[in-house]
């Protein structure tokens, strides 16, 4: 089980983050500059539990970057136009130009996660999706895209604490809905689906990085280091 290898007790203080982050940020900025010079594109795919901190990690990742070079795509339920196409269509149309970056806040893996668990597609659909997704990512690699896939991992206790904090905070209450608590009833089903997803789609072309996200400073530093390292390997 891949998720069992994630050390959720690992911690990093704010002071430690401030000490280590500058080096990681320099690596990231240098890598993005080389990416631009090489006319290569970067795709960063974020998945994780609800309240795992995807938004905060993305904001910290892009903070030092030229905003002209990246787009962040928050993925929610498909529109009527998107439903009229293959489910991968809305991701194909958001791929970055050479020298640019596309960051996906949730991804094509919704097909084998939420759509699977909530019954938004048939069993035949989500079972077929594994090969479709691997083919999609393999094509990205063949075309020179650098692909980074990140799973932000937390436990049930942390998730509930963050839900309750959102519920009480008027500035963040919009992030919380009754469905968030309802979805917790399917934790076991999601856990099984996630493990299958990781096992079947962790490939040489598009490997998964599992990030412990109970400690937010550690998660954000790990994301920056993961993306910087991926660019360095590719270039």
N, C-alpha and C positions, 0 to 999 in steps of 0.2 A: 504494500500500500504506500503510494508516494506521499500522501498527505501526512502520514505518521512520521515521516522523516523531518518534518518542519518543527523547529524548536520554538514553540510559542512563548516560552519563558525568557527568551533572549531579550535584553534591554540595551538601550543606548540613551544616555542623558542628553539634555539639550546642549550642555557644554561640550560633551563628546562629539555631538553632531557638528557643532560650530567649529571644532578642531579638525574633523575629518572631511567635512563637506567641501571645503575649498579645493582640495586636491581632486576629488571626484568631479567637481564642476569643471575644473580646468580640462580634465580628460574628456568630458562630454563636449565642451565647446570646441576643443581641438579636433575631436572626432567629427563633429558636425561640419566644421570647416573643410576637413579632408573629404567628407562625403559630397559636399558641394563641388569641390574641385574635381572629384572623380565622376561627377554627373550621375551619382547613384541616389536612389530614394530609400527612405526608411519608413517602415510600418511598425508601430508599437501597439500591440493588442493587450488591453487590460481586461482581465476577468477577476472575479472574486466574490466572496459572500456579500450580501447587502450589508452596508455600514462598515465594510472592510477598509475604507479610506481611499478608494480609487480617485475621487475628485481631488483630494488634498495631495496625493502623490503626483498626479498629473500637473497640478499647478506648480508644485515644487520643481518638477522636471523641466518645465518650459520656461521658468522664471529667467534663467540666464540667456535664453535663446532669442534670436532675432524673430519677432512675431511674423515677419513676412515669409519665413521659411517653414512654418508649420500650421496645420489645421487640427483642431480637436473635434472629434465627431462623437457626441453623446448619442448612443443608440437606444431607442425605445421601441415601442410597438410599431410595426410597419404601417405606412400610409396605404390608402387604397391603391395608389399608383404602384407602390412597391409590392403589394400583394399580387398585382397582375403579372409580376415577373418571377423568375427563379429567385429563391431567398438570397443567393449570393450576389444578385444584381446590384443591390443597393451598396454593397461593399466594393464591387468592381468600380462603380461610378465615383467612389470617394478616394480611390488610390492616388497617391501624390505624383506630381511631375518629377522628373529627374532633378536631384539636388534639393528636394523638399521632403517634408516629414508629415505623415498622417498618423494621428494618435486616436485610437478607438477606445472610448469608454463603454465597454461591452462590445461584443463582436458577433461574428458568424457562428460562434460556439453556442449561441442561444438556441440553435436548432437541436443540440443534443443535451441541453440543460433545461431552461425554462419551458421551451416548447414541448420537450419530451415529458417533463413532469406534469405540466399543466394541461396536457392533452391538446395543444394547439396544432399538432401535426400527428400524422398516423405513425404507428410503430415502424412501418416500412419506410416512411420518410426519414425518421431520425436514424434508423439503422443504415440506410443508404448514405446518409450525410457524412459519415466518417471518411469514406473514400472520396466523396466530392470535396470535402474540406482539405484533405491531404493533397488532392490534385490541384486545388486552388493555390495552396501554399507552395507546392512544388513548382508551379508555373511562376509564382512570384520570384522564387529563387533563381529559376532559369533566366528570368528577365533582368536579373541584377538587383532586385529589391533586397534590402537587409530587413529581415523579419525578426521581431522580438515579441515573445509571448510571456506575459506575466500573470501569475495567479497570486492574489493577495489573500492570505489565509488567517482567519481568526477562529476562536471557539464560540460556542453558543452563549456562554456567560458574557463575554465581551460584547457580542452583538446585541444582546438584550440591554446591557448598560448603555450602549450608544443609542439605541432606539429610544430609551427612556429619557436620555439627555436631550435628544432632538425634540421629543414631544413637549418638553418643558421650556425649551428655548424659542421665544417668538421669532428669532432671526433664522432659525433652522427648522421650524415646525413644518415648513412646506416639504421637507425631505421625508417626513414620516406619514405613512398611511396605515389604516387598519390591515391592509393586505400584507404589510411587513410582518406583523405578528402572526397572521394566518399562515404565511409561507413557512414560518418556523415549525409548523406541524409536519412539514415534509422534509425536515432536516436530513433524516436517514436516507430518503429517496434521492435527495440532491447529493448527499455524500457518495452514494454508490455511483450515480451518474458522473460525478466529477472524477472519481477514481478511474472509471472506464474511459472517460474522455482523455485524461492524462496518459493513461497506458497506451491508448490507440493512436494518439496524435503527437506524441513526443518523438520528433523525427530529427534527422541530421540537418535538414533544410530549415526546420522551424521548431526549435527545442523550447520546452517550457522552463521557466524559472519560477520556483515556489518561494514566495517572500513571506516571512512571518510579519503579521501586521497588527498584532496586539499593541506593540510599542510603535507609535507613529513616527518618531524620529528615525528609528532603525529601518522601518519600512521605506521611508522616503529616501534615505541614503542608499539603501539596497537597490531601489529602482534606478537611481542615477548611475550607480556603479554598474548595474546590469546592462543598461543601454550603452554606456560608454565602452564596456568590454565587448559587446556585440559588434559595435562599429569597428573597434580595433581588430577583431578577428576577421571581419569581412574585408578590411582594407589592408 
